[in-house]
Amino acid sequence: MRARQSGVALVIALLVVALATVLIAGLLDRGELAAARTRNLLRSEQADAYARGLELYAARVLEKDLEQNRNDSAADIWAMPLPPTDVAGGRIAAQMRDMNGCFNLNNLLSGDGNEAEWRERFRRLLTALRLDPTLTETVIDWIDADGEPGGGGHGSGAEDSVYGALTPSYRAANRPFTHASELRLLQGFGGTVYATLAPHVCALPRGSLLNLNTATIPVLQSLNPRITEEVARRLWRDGRASWQEVSDFRQELLSLAIPFEPTQERGLGTSSRYFLARGDIELDGLLFHPTSLIDRERGVRVLQRSRGSD
C-alpha cells in the first residue's frame, strides 16, 4: 500500500515539475518576444530619425545643386549616392532619383491641353517595351472622372463594371495616381507587365515636365515615332545626356533627319522639380528603406513619405 502511495506521489511530483517547466519556458518565450518587440520598436523609431536626417541632407544637396546650375543631369551632385556610413547601431546609405526623368502617369489627364500628346507618348512607350499600347485606355479610365470605359477614345479600357466583378471587388479610383504601384490594380497590368513598365513611370502632380537629360531609353523612344532604340541610345549618351535647352535636343534630331514638331516639344525640359530620396538603413540586422518625394520648387518640401521601397 505504501509502495503504491509512493508511486502516485512520484508521478504527481513529476507532473508538477513538468508543468512548472512548461510554464517557465512559456514565460521565457514571452519575455524574449516582448524584448524582441521592444528592440524592433526602438530600431524603427531610430530608423525614422535617420530618415528625417537623410531628408535634410537631400534638401541641402538639392539647394546647393540649384545654386550651381539650373539644368539637371546625371552629372549633378544630387546624382552622387551617399556611400554606406557607420552610425550608432548599424549603417546608412542614400541615393536620389530624378522623378522628372520618368513618364508621369497623371499627365495623361494633364489639364494643360497636352493630353493628346502625352497619350501618344504613352502608347509609344508601351510599344517600345513590347507591351500592348491599348493599355493606355485602361490607365486613363482609372484616373478620369466618368464611369465610361474607353477614356482614350479607342473603345477599350476598364471601369467599375470590370473591377466590381472581381474578388475582392473594388472600384476605379477616378482620381490621379498617388503612386505608380497602383497600376497593379488595373486590368492587364499583372505579372511581368507592371514589372516591365515600373522603372519608366511615376506618379507626380499633373503638368510636370519630362527632363530629357534623365529620361530612360524607352521614354526617349516615346517622344517621336521615328526615334528607334538605336537613336534613343545615342540621345541617352550612356546616361550622361546634358542638353542645355530643348532646342539643342531638337537640333540633334534634325541632324539625324528626324523632324520634331512644336507639339512634340510640349511638356519637355532640361531641369527637374521632383526628386525621390531613398535611404538604406541597417540596424541590428533589421533593414529599412524609407523614401521621400521632394519638391524643389520655391524651396524644398516633402510631398510624400514611405517606409517601404520606391
C-alpha positions in Angstrom: 0.0 0.0 0.0 2.8 2.4 1.0 4.7 1.5 -2.2 1.6 2.4 -4.3 1.2 5.7 -2.5 4.9 6.5 -3.0 4.5 5.7 -6.7 1.5 8.0 -7.0 3.3 10.8 -5.1 6.3 10.4 -7.5 4.0 10.7 -10.6 2.4 13.8 -9.1 5.8 15.3 -8.3 6.9 14.6 -11.9 3.7 16.2 -13.3 4.3 19.3 -11.1 7.9 19.6 -12.3 6.8 19.2 -15.9 4.1 21.7 -15.6 6.4 24.2 -13.9 9.0 23.7 -16.7 6.3 24.4 -19.4 5.2 27.5 -17.5 8.7 28.8 -17.1 9.5 28.1 -20.8 6.4 29.9 -21.8 7.3 32.9 -19.7 10.8 32.9 -21.1 9.4 32.8 -24.7 7.0 35.6 -23.9 9.8 37.6 -22.3 12.1 37.1 -25.4 9.2 38.0 -27.7 8.5 41.2 -25.6 12.2 42.0 -25.7 12.3 41.5 -29.5 9.2 43.7 -30.0 10.7 46.4 -27.8 14.0 46.2 -29.8 12.2 46.4 -33.1 10.1 49.3 -32.0 13.2 51.2 -30.8 15.1 50.4 -34.0 12.1 51.5 -36.0 12.0 54.9 -34.2 15.7 55.2 -34.7 15.3 54.4 -38.4 12.6 57.1 -38.7 15.0 59.6 -37.1 17.8 58.7 -39.5 15.3 59.0 -42.4 14.4 62.6 -41.3 18.1 63.3 -41.2 18.6 61.9 -44.7 15.7 64.2 -45.9 17.6 67.2 -44.5 20.7 66.0 -46.2 18.8 65.6 -49.5 17.3 69.1 -49.2 20.7 70.7 -48.7 22.2 68.8 -51.7 19.3 69.9 -53.9 19.6 73.5 -52.8 23.3 73.5 -53.5 22.7 71.9 -56.9 20.3 74.6 -57.8 22.9 77.2 -56.9 25.4 75.6 -59.2 23.2 75.3 -62.3 19.6 75.3 -63.4 19.8 72.2 -65.6 19.7 68.7 -64.2 21.6 65.7 -65.4 23.3 62.6 -64.0 26.5 64.6 -63.7 25.0 66.8 -60.9 25.8 66.4 -57.2 22.3 65.2 -56.4 23.0 62.1 -58.5 26.0 61.1 -56.3 24.9 58.5 -53.8 25.8 58.7 -50.1 28.1 55.8 -49.5 27.4 53.4 -46.6 28.2 55.2 -43.4 28.6 53.7 -39.9 26.1 55.1 -37.4 25.1 54.1 -33.9 23.6 50.6 -34.2 24.3 50.0 -37.8 24.9 51.6 -41.2 23.0 54.0 -43.6 23.3 54.8 -47.2 21.2 57.0 -49.5 20.6 58.0 -53.1 18.3 60.3 -55.1 16.4 59.7 -58.3 15.2 62.4 -60.6 11.5 61.8 -60.9 11.1 64.2 -63.8 13.0 61.6 -65.9 10.2 59.1 -65.9 6.8 59.3 -67.6 4.2 60.9 -65.3 1.0 58.8 -65.5 -1.1 61.7 -64.3 -0.1 63.7 -67.4 -2.5 61.5 -69.4 -5.0 63.9 -67.9 -2.7 66.9 -67.6 -5.3 69.6 -67.8 -3.0 71.8 -69.8 -4.2 70.9 -73.3 -1.3 68.5 -73.9 -3.3 65.3 -73.1 -3.3 64.1 -76.8 0.5 64.3 -77.0 1.0 62.6 -73.6 -1.3 59.8 -74.6 0.5 59.2 -77.9 3.8 59.1 -76.0 2.4 56.6 -73.5 1.3 54.3 -76.4 4.8 54.6 -77.9 6.3 53.8 -74.5 4.3 50.7 -74.2 5.2 49.7 -77.8 8.9 50.3 -77.1 8.6 47.9 -74.1 6.8 45.4 -76.2 3.6 45.8 -74.3 0.0 46.3 -75.6 -0.5 50.0 -76.4 -4.2 49.7 -75.9 -3.5 49.5 -72.2 -3.3 53.3 -72.4 -7.1 53.4 -72.3 -7.2 51.3 -69.2 -4.9 53.8 -67.4 -6.9 56.8 -68.5 -10.1 55.1 -67.3 -8.5 54.6 -63.8 -8.0 58.4 -63.4 -10.8 60.1 -65.4 -13.9 61.3 -63.6 -16.5 59.4 -65.7 -17.6 55.8 -65.4 -17.5 55.1 -69.2 -14.8 52.7 -70.4 -12.6 53.9 -73.3 -11.3 57.1 -71.9 -8.6 57.2 -74.5 -11.1 57.3 -77.3 -10.3 53.8 -78.7 -13.3 52.0 -77.2 -11.3 49.7 -74.9 -10.5 50.3 -71.2 -11.9 49.3 -67.8 -14.2 50.9 -65.3 -16.2 49.9 -62.2 -18.1 47.2 -64.1 -14.8 45.3 -64.6 -13.3 45.8 -61.2 -16.7 45.2 -59.4 -16.8 41.7 -60.8 -13.5 40.7 -59.2 -13.0 39.0 -55.8 -12.4 41.0 -53.8 -14.2 43.8 -55.7 -13.2 47.4 -55.8 -13.9 50.5 -57.9 -11.8 52.6 -60.3 -10.0 55.4 -58.5 -11.3 58.2 -60.8 -8.6 60.5 -59.4 -4.9 61.0 -60.1 -2.4 58.3 -59.2 -0.8 58.7 -55.8 1.9 56.1 -56.6 2.8 54.2 -59.7 2.3 50.9 -57.9 -1.5 51.4 -58.2 -1.0 50.1 -61.7 -1.1 46.6 -60.3 -4.8 47.0 -59.6 -5.6 47.7 -63.2 -6.8 45.2 -65.7 -3.9 43.9 -67.8 -1.1 45.1 -65.6 -0.4 41.9 -63.6 2.7 39.7 -63.7 5.5 40.9 -65.9 3.6 43.8 -67.4 3.9 46.0 -64.3 7.5 44.9 -63.7 8.5 45.9 -67.2 6.8 49.3 -67.1 7.6 50.3 -63.5 11.2 51.6 -64.0 9.9 54.1 -66.6 6.8 55.6 -65.0 5.9 57.6 -61.8 3.0 59.5 -60.2 3.6 63.2 -59.9 1.3 66.3 -59.8 -0.3 66.9 -63.2 1.6 69.1 -65.7 5.1 68.1 -64.7 7.9 68.4 -67.3 9.8 65.5 -68.6 13.6 66.0 -68.3 15.3 65.0 -71.5 18.6 64.6 -69.6 17.4 61.9 -67.2 14.8 60.1 -69.3 15.3 56.4 -69.9 15.8 55.0 -73.3 12.2 53.7 -73.8 10.9 57.1 -72.6 13.1 58.8 -75.2 11.6 56.5 -77.8 8.1 57.6 -76.8 8.8 61.2 -77.9 8.7 60.6 -81.7 7.7 57.5 -83.8 11.0 57.8 -85.7 13.2 57.6 -82.6 14.3 54.0 -82.7 16.1 52.2 -79.8 19.4 52.9 -81.6 18.6 56.6 -81.9 17.4 56.7 -78.3 20.7 55.2 -77.1 22.6 57.9 -79.0 20.5 60.6 -77.4 20.8 59.0 -73.9 24.6 59.1 -74.2 25.3 56.2 -71.8 23.2 58.0 -69.2 25.3 61.2 -69.4 23.0 63.4 -71.6 23.3 67.1 -70.7 21.1 69.1 -73.0 21.0 72.8 -72.0 17.8 73.5 -73.9 15.1 71.6 -75.6 16.1 73.3 -78.8 19.5 71.5 -78.6 17.7 68.2 -78.4 15.6 69.2 -81.4 18.7 70.2 -83.4 20.3 66.8 -82.7 17.2 65.1 -84.0 17.2 67.3 -87.1 20.8 66.3 -87.7 19.5 62.7 -87.8 16.8 63.6 -90.3 14.1 63.3 -87.7 11.7 66.2 -87.7 10.5 67.3 -84.2 7.2 69.3 -84.4 6.4 72.1 -81.9 3.6 70.0 -80.5 6.1 67.2 -79.7 8.2 69.6 -77.6 5.3 70.3 -75.2 5.9 69.2 -71.7 9.6 68.7 -72.2 12.5 70.4 -70.3 16.1 70.0 -69.2 15.6 70.7 -65.5 13.8 68.9 -62.7 11.5 69.8 -59.9 10.7 66.4 -58.2 13.2 64.0 -56.7 12.9 60.8 -54.7 15.3 60.3 -51.8 15.8 56.7 -50.8 17.6 55.5 -47.7 19.0 52.1 -47.0 19.3 51.7 -43.2 20.5 48.6 -41.4 20.1 48.5 -37.6 20.9 45.3 -35.6 20.2 43.2 -38.7 16.8 45.0 -39.4 16.5 46.6 -42.8 14.6 49.8 -43.5 14.1 51.5 -47.0 12.4 54.9 -46.4 11.6 57.1 -49.4 10.7 60.8 -49.6 9.2 62.5 -52.6 10.7 66.0 -52.6 9.5 69.1 -54.4 12.3 71.7 -55.1 10.1 74.4 -56.4 10.1 77.6 -54.3 12.0 76.0 -51.5 12.4 72.3 -50.7 9.5 70.4 -49.2 8.5 66.8 -48.7 5.3 65.8 -50.6 5.2 62.1 -49.6 6.9 59.7 -47.3 7.0 55.9 -47.3 8.7 53.3 -45.1 8.9 50.9 -47.9 10.7 51.0 -51.3 10.0 53.4 -54.2 
